[in-house]
Amino acid sequence: MKKSIRHQAVDILSQVRISQSFAGELLDACLDSNTLSGTPDGRLLTHLVYGVLRFQGHLDWIISKLYRGDFAKMDESIKNILRVGLYQLKFSDRLPAFAVVDEAVKSAKIIAPAQSGLTNAILRNYLRHGDKISFPSWEKQPAEHIAAFHSHPLWLTKIWLNIFGKEEALALCKANNEMPLMTIRINKIKTSQEELELKLKAEGFSCATTNFSPDGIVLTDSTQPIQKTDFFREGLLRIQDEGAQLVSYLINPKNNENILDVCAGTGGKTTHLAAIMKNDGHIRAIDRHPGKLTELRKEIDRLGINNIKTQQVDLSIMLPIALKEKFDQVLVDAPCSGTGTLRRNPEIKWRTKALDLEGYAAIQKTILQNAAPAVKKGGRLIYCTCSLLPAENEDVIRHFLMNNPQFTLGPIPETIKKPLIDKSGFFRTYPHIHNTDGFFGAILQRH
């Protein structure tokens, strides 16, 4: 029997928890295998999965108040059936309430038959008494209020309240729960911003230029998934958040430079650097994961790039001697918690723990230290993360400068607009201020 869209949503949510995969990857696979891309059912599936992940804390608070047992011990699949049903009842009006409850019970009868009665009871109890459920007080318990009502882990809301204060922490968490628009980066090797905009509009896309990146286009409405278009297949663009695009302008590469990207991954920033350099100069892209480098090489071919060489290197261990003092600029796009990307990757909220930060900071300090010898005298070392936590950002920079007197904090280039530079000389973007993912960047000048 074919699974309903709600049942498929429950399956994906359970896989996110069990396999630690990202929802986007699982959704893409499901949409492709079931020929749902661009269809109303595909949009509903995406709406349910991301909606539940964004508001999971809010939904769990309500369910825990309606459940007489220990919510923490409830089977994860039943939690997800209840989350999907409750999300529709509270945040979506696409189906009448009785149909939502009926769909949830049907899913429970297939996934966990013994729990179908519990599913029915909790959802109907919400319909009768949901308006009487209270949340922690904003005035007396701001961290607990934001965590429960605006769906963020309590450890994170406490940190952000300490950094930003009440109103800005609230604004940040609200922004994290909004669905971001698709942002793409033009491939300057093959097209221009103006030319691609005209082509997109001719195909029925509604778009606008980005506020800060000269290479970005925001798709405000689309007739089809951009990944399925000829524009994508021909390498005219890459999907990339505006904040990530700006990191390449933080580096501001010159055409004839030698550049090392030490955590290249699948090459979002690497290929952007190549485009800015107009295929001139030389870029060495290294990463510890061979699978990511395979994907990067595919992107190099798709985008028509010929100045990037790839190499498998684990910089958490050491820098190969052959790379020492060879590069004008070295980019450390460090592995991090990803707390600046919660708009696009809400599952990060529920899998990252406060104790993880110490481990992230340790590996960030190690990679930055191991990357430093690759910088030529007079060259620059650029450190960035998509984190909004000091332990992964300015604390790492201070630790590095304390132990490496041959480096000092360098100025941010004019290619970065002044609103994106803080009083300490760091590059920063925020979802609630700039409508981008949250990024941090620092330039370290070698003397």
N, C-alpha and C positions, 0 to 999 in steps of 0.2 A: 504494500500500500504506500502511495506517495505521501511523504511527510508534508505537513502544513508549513507555512512560512513561520508560524510561531514555534513549531517544533524544531525547525531548522535553526531558529535563533537560539533556542535553549541549547541545542547541540554545540553551536559555535561558542557560546558563553562558557559552557562546561569545558570545552577544549582549551579555551584561553587560560582557564585556571589550571588544568591538568598538565598541558604541554608547555606552558609558559610562552606560547606563540603570541604574536601580535594579532589583534582582531582583523586588521586590514588584510593580512596575508590569508587568513582563514576565510574571510568574506570573499576575496577575489577568487579563491579556488572554488568556493561553493557557487558563486554567481556564474563562473565559467562552465563548471560541470553540469549545471542545471539550466544553462542558457537563459539566465535571468538578468544579465547586464543591460542596463538601460530600460528595463521593464518596470511597470508599477509594483510588481511583486518583489523585484530586486531592490527597489527604493525602500519598500516597506521593511524588508529584511535588514537593510543597512540602518534604517531609522530605529528599529527595535534593538539591534545589537549595540550600537553606539549610545542610544538613549539610556539603556540599562547600565552600561559601563560608566557613563557620566554621572548618573544619579543613584548609583548602587548604595552609597552610604545613606541617602535619604530613604530609599526603598527599604533597606535593611532595618532602619530605625523603626519604621512603621510595622513591618512584619514581626519584629521582635516584641512589639507591644501587643500584637494580636495573637501571638503564639504562646501557649501555656507551658511549653517545654523549654529546653535549653537551645536557643537559636544557634549558638556556635556549633552544636553537634548535629544540626539538621543536615541531611544529605544534600550535597551541592546541587544535584540535578533538580531536586524539589525547590531549593532556594531560587534557582534560575527560572523555573516554571512560575513561581510566585512573583519574582521580579518582573518578568515579561508581562504577566497579567496585570500587576499593580501599576507598572509604568504606563500601560495603555489606559487603565482606568483613571489615573491621576493626570498624566501629561499629554494624552492623545485622545482625540475625539473621532477617530476614524471608524470605530465600531461601537455599537450600543453595548452597555454594561453587561447585559445578559449573555451576549455573544462572546465577549471577552472571557467571562467566567466559564462558559461552555467549552471554548477552545482550550483553556488551561486545564480543565478537568480531563478532556480527551487526551491531551499530551501526557498528563499524569498517569492515565490508565495504560498507556503504552510504555512509558519510561519506568514508572514505579507504581504498579496497580494498587498496592496496599496504601498508598498515600493520596489517592484521588479524593477521598472523603475529606482529608485534611486540607487539601488545596481548595476544594469547594467551600469549606467552612471559613477559612481565613479570608478569602476574597469576598465572600458574602458578608462576613463580619465587618470588613473594611467599608463596604457600601452602606452598612447600617450605622457604623460608629466612627468611621474614619475622620470625620470633622472634629471629633473630640480628642484626638491624639495630639499631645503637646510636645514641643521641642524645647531644648535648653534655652534659657533666657539670653537674649543678645546683650542686655545690660549687665547681667551678673556673671554669665559664663560665655564670653564671646568665642573662645576657642572651641568649646563644646558645641555652641550654636552653629558656627560655620561648618564644623565637622559633620554634624548630623543633618542640618537643613540644606547646606550647600555642598554636601557630599565630597568631603576630603578627609584623609586620615588625620586623627587628632594630633599625632606627633608633628605633622607638617603644618597644620594651622597654628600650633603654638610657636613654631620657628618663625613663620611669616608674620604673625602678630608682633613678635619681638623686633623684627626687622622693619616692617612697614607701618605698624600701627593699625588700629581697628578698621578704619574706613578703607584704607588702601588694600589691606589683606582681604577684606570682603570683596572689593572690586576685582581683585586678581582671581579669587575663587569663582566669582560669578562669570568672569570672562572665560575661565577654563571650561565651564559647562556649556558654552555656546558652540554651535557647529561652525567651524571655520570654512570660509570659501576656498575652493581649489585655487592654488597659486602655481603658476608655471614660470620657468625661466627660458627666455629665448636662447637659442644657440647662435651666438654672434658670428660663428664661422660660416653659417649657412643662410642667415636671414637677419632682419632688423626688427626692432620692436614694432615700428609702424607697419611694416610689410606683413608681419604675422598677425597683427590685430585685424588688418583688412581681410586677410584670408579666413580668420576665425569668424568674423562677423558675416562674411559671405556664406558660411556654412551654418549659420543660425546661432552661433555662440554670442552671448552678451559678455563683454569684457571691459576692463578698465586698467590703466597703468597703475603700478604700485607707487606708494608714497615716497619710499626711500631708495629702493633699488632701481637703477636705470635699465635693468634687464628683465624686470618682472611684469607679469600680466595676471590680473585676478579675473577668474571666470565667475561672473555673477549669475549666469544661467547657461545651461548647456543642453543641446539636443541629443547628445550621446557622450559616453565616457571618452575623455580626451585620449586615453591609452589605445582606443580602438580606431583612431583617426589616421589618415595618411600623413598628417602633419607630424604625428608622433613617430610613425614607422620610418619616415624620411629623415628623422633626426633634427627637426627644426626646433625642438623644445625638450625640456626635461621638467618633470614635476618637482618643485622645490619651494619650500616656504621662503618668504621674503627675508626673514631673519637669517636663514642659512645662506642666502645669496649675498647678504651684506658682509659675511665673513671674508669672502674673496676680495671685496673692496677694502676691507681692513688690511689685508695683505698688500693690495695695490701693486701687483707684479709688473715688472718692466719686460718688454718683449724678449730681451736677450739674456734674462736671468736663469740661473739654475735653482730650481725649487724642489724641496723634499716635503712630501706629505706622508707623515709617519703612521697615521691611522686612517688610511684612505677609504676603507670600506668599499662600497659599491661606486664611489667616485662622484658624489654630488658636487663637492667643492673642488675636487681635482679637475674634473672636466670643465668647470666654470673658469678656473684659473687658465686652463689651456685656451678657452675661447677668448678671454680677455687678452691673452698674449698673442692671439691670432695665429696659433700653431707655431709660434717662434719660440726660441729658447728651449730649455729642457726641464721636464718634470719627472721626478722619480716618485712613484706611488708604491708605498710598502704597507703591508698589513700581515697580521699573524694568521688570518683565515684564508686558505686557498680558495674556498667557495666564493668569498666576496671578491677576490681578485679576478676570478673567472667572470663574474657578473660585470666587473669594471671593464674588462677587455671587450665584452659585448657592447657596453656603452661607448667605448672608444670607437668601435667600428660604426655603430649607429649614428654617432654624432660627427663622424668624419675628422677625427683628431689624430695627429701623427707626431706629437711631441711628448707623449707620455710613455714611460717604460715602467713595468710593474715588477715587483720583487717580493717574495714572501720573507718577512722578517718579523720576529717577535721582539719588539722594543722594550717589553717588560723585563727582558733578560739582558740584552746588551745591543749596542750599535756596532755593525760590522766595521772593521778598521778601514775598509775601502771607501766608506762614506764620510770619514772624518774630515772636517773643514773643507767640504766640497761645495757647499750651497750658500747662495746669497740670502735665501729665506727658507726657514723650516717651519712648517705648520704642524702643531700638535692639536688636533681636534680630538680631545681626550674622551675615552669612554666615561660615561657619567650616569647619574640617576635619571636624567631626561625630564626633570621636573619643569622645564620650560616648554615641554611639548605635550602637556596634558590635554590641550584642546584636541589634538589629533590622535593621541595615544592614551586615552583615559584609563586603560588597564594598568598603566604604570602606577597609578595611585594605590592600587590594591595589592600589588606584588612587591613594592619597594618598602622596606622597613627602616626605621631610624638607625638600627645597628649596621645597615648596609653602607652608610655614609663613610664610616671609618675605612672600610675596604676600598671604596671608590677613591677616596682621597689618597690612600697609600699607593694605588696603582697609578694615579695621575701624577703624583710626585716622582715616582720611579720613571715613568715614560718621559716626562719633561726633563728630568736629569739626564737620562740616557740619550735624548735627542740633542741636547745642547752642544756636544762636541762636533755635531755635523755642521754647525754654523761657521762660516768663514769669519775671520777677524773683520769687524766692521759690518757684519751681517745682522740679520734680525731673526729672532725666535718668536713665533706667534702662538699663543695659547688660547684655546677657546673651548667652551662647553655649551650644551643646551640645558644647563642647570640654573636654577635660581637660588642656590644655597651657598652661602659664604664658604663652607667647609670645602667645596669643590672649586671655588673660584678665587677670590682675593686671598684666602688663607693659603692656597697652594702657591700663589705668586709670591707672597711674603716669605714663605718657607724657602722657595727657590732663590730669591734674591739674597737672603741671609747666608746661603751656602755657596753662592756663585757671584763674588764681587766683580767679576769681569763683565757682568751684565747689569744694566739699569733699566728702569721702566722708560720706554720710548714714547714719543708723541703719536697720537692717532692721526692718520693722514687726512687731507681735506676731502678725500673721496667719501668719508663718513660725515654725515650731517651732524651739526653740533648738538641737537636734541638727543642724540644717541651716545653722547660722551658724558660720563658722570664727573663729579668734582674731583675724584681721585685719578682721573685720566684713564678709566676703563671704558670699553665699549659695552653697552647694555641695551637690550630690547626687551619689552614686556608685552604680554598679551593684552592687558587692560589699558595700556597707554598707547602702544604703537600698532596694535592689531596684528602682531606677528607672533611667532613662537618666541620664547624667552631665550636669549643668548647672552653670553659673557665673553669678552675678548680682551686680551692684554698683549702689548708689543714689548718685547724684551730686546734691548739693543746690546750687541756685543761690542766692546771697545778694544 
